[in-house]
């Protein structure tokens, strides 16, 4: 449904502290009402510093120096994990890559 451009579905990623959740939003075509349907929520072992979406993937950067790639369909299982470091001088941020076909 999310990739179907003929529908009014979208997804919202919410993160705070150690928790992350995906919420589906649907806008009724004839009214201005929006229906929110919670999909999944998880707790990570370390606090979340940053999140980035590269649909259909979600990347989470946690304070233990790990970036985990996850699917919104199953946030609990990281598909790939990469260690970037935890030294005080290591500063990282996640940003969407401009081209989708990488």
N, CA and C of each residue as an Amber inpcrd file, in Angstrom:
protein
   306
   0.8170000  -1.2020000   0.0000000   0.0000000   0.0000000   0.0000000
   0.8590000   1.2630000   0.0000000   2.0000000   1.2160000   0.6580000
   2.8180000   2.4160000   0.7820000   3.4120000   2.8160000  -0.5590000
   3.7660000   1.8420000  -1.3940000   4.3750000   2.1570000  -2.6780000
   3.3480000   2.4410000  -3.7660000   2.0710000   2.2210000  -3.4890000
   1.0140000   2.4640000  -4.4600000   0.6520000   3.9460000  -4.4470000
   0.9890000   4.6640000  -5.5130000   0.7690000   6.1070000  -5.5700000
  -0.7140000   6.4670000  -5.7020000  -1.5710000   5.4990000  -6.0030000
  -2.9920000   5.8020000  -6.1500000  -3.7130000   5.8540000  -4.8000000
  -3.0640000   5.4650000  -3.7330000  -3.6880000   5.5270000  -2.4150000
  -3.1020000   6.6830000  -1.6230000  -3.7300000   7.0080000  -0.5370000
  -3.2840000   8.1120000   0.3060000  -2.6320000   7.6010000   1.5870000
  -1.8130000   6.5480000   1.4550000  -1.0870000   5.9970000   2.5930000
   0.2860000   6.6390000   2.6900000   0.7470000   6.8120000   3.9000000
   2.1380000   7.1910000   4.1340000   2.5380000   6.6090000   5.4810000
   3.8100000   6.6200000   5.7590000   4.3070000   6.0630000   7.0180000
   5.0700000   7.1340000   7.7720000   4.9750000   7.0840000   9.0930000
   5.6510000   8.0280000   9.9680000   6.5490000   7.2370000  10.9040000
   7.8090000   7.6350000  11.0140000   8.7690000   6.9880000  11.9060000
   8.9250000   7.8780000  13.1300000   8.6910000   7.3170000  14.3210000
   8.8090000   8.0590000  15.5690000   9.9060000   7.4310000  16.4140000
  10.8520000   8.2380000  16.8910000  11.9330000   7.7330000  17.7430000
  12.1410000   8.6820000  18.9020000  12.3640000   8.0920000  20.0720000
  12.6550000   8.8750000  21.2630000  13.4000000   7.9880000  22.2510000
  14.5540000   8.4360000  22.6820000  15.3270000   7.6480000  23.6390000
  15.7440000   6.3180000  23.0390000  15.2230000   5.2280000  23.5840000
  15.5380000   3.8850000  23.0970000  14.3930000   3.2660000  22.2940000
  13.3300000   4.0020000  22.0740000  12.1570000   3.4410000  21.4040000
  12.0070000   3.9900000  19.9960000  11.5160000   3.1220000  19.1200000
  11.2610000   3.4910000  17.7270000   9.9530000   2.8370000  17.3120000
   9.1260000   3.5620000  16.5720000   7.8420000   3.0320000  16.1370000
   7.5430000   3.4900000  14.7150000   6.7940000   2.6700000  13.9970000
   6.3040000   3.0060000  12.6620000   4.7850000   3.0940000  12.7490000
   4.2430000   4.1920000  12.2250000   2.7990000   4.4070000  12.2290000
   2.3680000   4.6410000  10.7860000   1.3560000   3.8930000  10.3330000
   0.7840000   4.1180000   9.0050000  -0.2690000   5.2070000   9.1070000
  -0.2560000   6.1330000   8.1660000  -1.2350000   7.2130000   8.1150000
  -2.0410000   7.0870000   6.8330000  -3.3570000   7.2370000   6.9540000
  -4.2240000   7.1810000   5.7870000  -5.1180000   8.3930000   5.7970000
  -5.1190000   9.1460000   4.6910000  -5.9630000  10.3260000   4.5600000
  -7.1490000   9.9760000   3.6800000  -8.3290000  10.1780000   4.2290000
  -9.5530000   9.9020000   3.4780000  -9.6450000  10.8810000   2.3100000
  -9.9130000  10.3890000   1.0870000  -9.9110000  11.2780000  -0.0860000
 -11.0230000  12.3280000  -0.0570000 -12.1410000  12.0430000   0.5930000
 -13.2720000  12.9780000   0.5510000 -13.3160000  13.9220000   1.7500000
 -12.4950000  13.6870000   2.7660000 -12.4750000  14.5550000   3.9390000
 -11.0310000  14.9220000   4.2810000 -10.8830000  15.7160000   5.2910000
  -9.5440000  16.0900000   5.7500000  -9.0950000  15.2270000   6.9240000
  -9.8280000  14.1670000   7.2400000  -9.4770000  13.3380000   8.3930000
  -8.3240000  12.3950000   8.0570000  -7.4950000  12.1360000   9.0620000
  -6.3550000  11.2460000   8.9300000  -6.4870000  10.1490000   9.9700000
  -6.3280000   8.9100000   9.5490000  -6.3830000   7.7670000  10.4510000
  -4.9710000   7.2510000  10.6590000  -4.5900000   7.0840000  11.9160000
  -3.2610000   6.5690000  12.2540000  -3.3950000   5.1390000  12.7520000
  -2.5910000   4.2480000  12.1720000  -2.5980000   2.8380000  12.5590000
  -1.1900000   2.4620000  12.9980000  -0.9640000   2.2260000  14.3170000
   0.3770000   1.8290000  14.7450000   0.7450000   0.4800000  14.1680000
   1.9630000   0.3540000  13.6980000   2.4010000  -0.8890000  13.0830000
   3.2930000  -1.6790000  14.0300000   4.4530000  -1.1510000  14.3680000
   5.4070000  -1.8380000  15.2260000   6.0740000  -0.8240000  16.1300000
   6.5880000  -1.3000000  17.2450000   7.4820000  -0.4870000  18.0530000
   8.5340000  -1.4100000  18.6570000   9.7200000  -0.8630000  18.8610000
  10.8110000  -1.6490000  19.4340000  11.5370000  -0.8100000  20.4700000
  12.3330000  -1.4760000  21.2970000  13.2650000  -0.8100000  22.1880000
  14.6590000  -1.2940000  21.8320000  15.5770000  -0.3640000  21.6970000
  16.9540000  -0.7140000  21.3690000  17.7770000  -0.7790000  22.6580000
  18.8690000  -1.5720000  22.6640000  19.6990000  -1.6600000  23.8600000
  20.3690000  -0.3280000  24.2220000  20.6620000   0.4950000  23.2290000
  21.3200000   1.7860000  23.4530000  20.4160000   2.9040000  22.9560000
  20.5660000   4.1150000  23.4990000  19.7600000   5.2410000  23.0270000
  19.9730000   5.5270000  21.5410000  18.9020000   5.9080000  20.8770000
  18.9420000   6.2410000  19.4500000  19.4180000   7.6860000  19.3050000
  20.4790000   7.8740000  18.5270000  21.0050000   9.2170000  18.2920000
  20.4190000   9.8560000  17.0490000  20.1560000   9.0330000  16.0250000
  19.6880000   9.5690000  14.7600000  18.9500000   8.4720000  14.0040000
  18.0270000   8.8690000  13.1570000  17.3070000   7.9310000  12.2980000
  17.2050000   8.5490000  10.9070000  17.2350000   7.6850000   9.9060000
  17.1390000   8.1410000   8.5240000  16.3250000   7.1130000   7.7550000
  15.4580000   7.5660000   6.8690000  14.6900000   6.6430000   6.0460000
  15.2050000   6.6920000   4.6270000  15.4040000   5.5310000   4.0650000
  15.7310000   5.3600000   2.6610000  14.7440000   4.3060000   2.1790000
  13.5050000   4.7390000   1.9840000  12.3890000   3.8120000   1.8110000
  12.7210000   2.7560000   0.7890000  12.5700000   1.5090000   1.0660000
  11.8180000   0.9090000   2.1650000  12.6560000   0.5390000   3.3780000
  13.7690000   1.1850000   3.6240000  14.6170000   0.8410000   4.7610000
  14.6630000   1.9810000   5.7660000  14.9430000   1.6110000   7.0050000
  15.1400000   2.5770000   8.0790000  16.5260000   2.3270000   8.6560000
  17.3140000   3.3800000   8.8230000  18.6410000   3.2590000   9.4200000
  18.6080000   3.9170000  10.7970000  19.0500000   3.1870000  11.8120000
  19.1090000   3.7120000  13.1800000  20.5620000   3.8080000  13.6170000
  20.9690000   4.9520000  14.1150000  22.2930000   5.1390000  14.7020000
  22.1140000   5.1970000  16.2070000  22.7610000   4.2830000  16.9290000
  22.6260000   4.2350000  18.3830000  23.9330000   4.6700000  19.0390000
  23.8580000   4.9860000  20.3290000  25.0170000   5.5360000  21.0320000
  26.1320000   4.5200000  21.2390000  25.8780000   3.2360000  20.9930000
  26.9510000   2.2410000  21.0970000  27.7760000   2.1690000  19.8120000
  27.5250000   3.0860000  18.8690000  28.3270000   3.1710000  17.6510000
  27.8850000   2.2360000  16.5520000  26.6290000   1.7960000  16.5810000
  26.1230000   0.8720000  15.5620000  25.0590000   1.5410000  14.7050000
  25.1500000   1.3020000  13.3990000  24.0770000   1.6770000  12.4770000
  23.4060000   0.3810000  12.0660000  22.1080000   0.2990000  12.2660000
  21.3880000  -0.9110000  11.8660000  20.3460000  -0.5550000  10.8220000
  20.3300000  -1.3460000   9.7530000  19.3320000  -1.1980000   8.6970000
  18.1690000  -2.1130000   9.0360000  16.9560000  -1.5660000   9.0230000
  15.7720000  -2.3360000   9.3970000  14.6640000  -2.0990000   8.3840000
  13.7550000  -3.0410000   8.3430000  12.5800000  -2.9270000   7.4910000
  11.4180000  -2.4300000   8.3400000  10.5910000  -1.5210000   7.8210000
   9.4370000  -1.0770000   8.6030000   8.4480000  -2.2150000   8.8590000
   8.5040000  -3.2680000   8.0640000   7.6060000  -4.4080000   8.2780000
   8.0000000  -5.2250000   9.5030000   9.2850000  -5.1690000   9.8930000
   9.7600000  -5.9090000  11.0680000  10.9350000  -5.1570000  11.6760000
  10.6470000  -4.1620000  12.5070000  11.6980000  -3.3460000  13.1090000
  12.5770000  -4.1230000  14.0750000  12.0620000  -5.1910000  14.6510000
  12.7740000  -5.9070000  15.7090000  14.0580000  -6.5730000  15.2190000
  14.1330000  -6.9090000  13.9440000  15.2850000  -7.6490000  13.4270000
  16.1160000  -6.7420000  12.5250000  17.3610000  -6.4070000  12.9510000
  18.2280000  -5.6330000  12.0580000  18.6780000  -6.4910000  10.8770000
  18.5340000  -5.9720000   9.6700000  18.9350000  -6.7140000   8.4800000
  20.4420000  -6.6570000   8.2730000  21.0420000  -5.5180000   8.5670000
  22.4960000  -5.3250000   8.5040000  22.8860000  -4.3890000   9.6290000
  24.0780000  -4.5970000  10.1500000  24.6040000  -3.7310000  11.2020000
  26.0350000  -3.3620000  10.8600000  26.3720000  -2.0850000  11.0700000
  27.7220000  -1.6100000  10.8020000  28.2010000  -0.8230000  12.0210000
  29.4200000  -1.1050000  12.4540000  29.9870000  -0.3790000  13.5910000
  30.7560000   0.8240000  13.0750000  30.4720000   2.0030000  13.6680000
  31.1460000   3.2250000  13.2230000  32.0470000   3.8200000  14.2950000
  31.9490000   3.3770000  15.5190000  32.8420000   3.8550000  16.5700000
  32.1240000   4.5890000  17.6730000  32.7590000   4.6160000  18.8550000
  32.1500000   5.2720000  20.0110000  33.1070000   6.2100000  20.7220000
  34.2600000   6.5100000  20.1380000  35.1940000   7.4250000  20.7860000
  34.5700000   8.8140000  20.9080000  34.9660000   9.6010000  21.9130000
  34.3610000  10.9320000  22.0890000  34.5100000  11.8500000  20.8850000
  35.5450000  11.6650000  20.0660000  35.7420000  12.5350000  18.9110000
  35.0790000  12.0190000  17.6370000  34.4000000  10.8840000  17.7030000
  33.6910000  10.3490000  16.5380000  32.2940000  10.9630000  16.4850000
  32.0380000  11.7590000  15.4600000  30.7260000  12.3670000  15.2850000
  30.1450000  11.8730000  13.9730000  28.9860000  11.2840000  14.0570000
  28.3440000  10.7410000  12.8650000  26.9140000  11.2400000  12.7920000
  26.4350000  11.3590000  11.5910000  25.0360000  11.6770000  11.3760000
  24.5670000  10.8790000  10.1700000  23.3020000  10.5840000  10.1430000
  22.7260000   9.8440000   9.0190000  21.9970000  10.8170000   8.1190000
  22.1270000  10.6030000   6.8370000  21.4550000  11.4550000   5.8740000
  21.0560000  10.6130000   4.6760000  19.9380000  10.9250000   4.1060000
  19.4500000  10.1850000   2.9470000  20.3350000  10.4530000   1.7400000
  20.6350000   9.3870000   1.0140000  21.4100000   9.5070000  -0.2110000
  20.4750000  10.0080000  -1.3030000  20.8920000  11.0150000  -2.0940000
  19.9800000  11.6240000  -3.0640000  19.4550000  10.6680000  -4.1360000
  20.2140000   9.6550000  -4.5330000  19.7840000   8.7620000  -5.6060000
  19.2830000   7.4620000  -5.0220000  18.1080000   7.0450000  -5.4150000
  17.4560000   5.8570000  -4.8710000  18.1090000   4.5530000  -5.3440000
  18.7030000   4.5310000  -6.5160000  19.1960000   3.2740000  -7.0970000
  20.6770000   3.0720000  -6.8140000  21.0020000   2.8410000  -5.5540000
  22.3910000   2.5940000  -5.1680000  22.5480000   1.1370000  -4.8430000
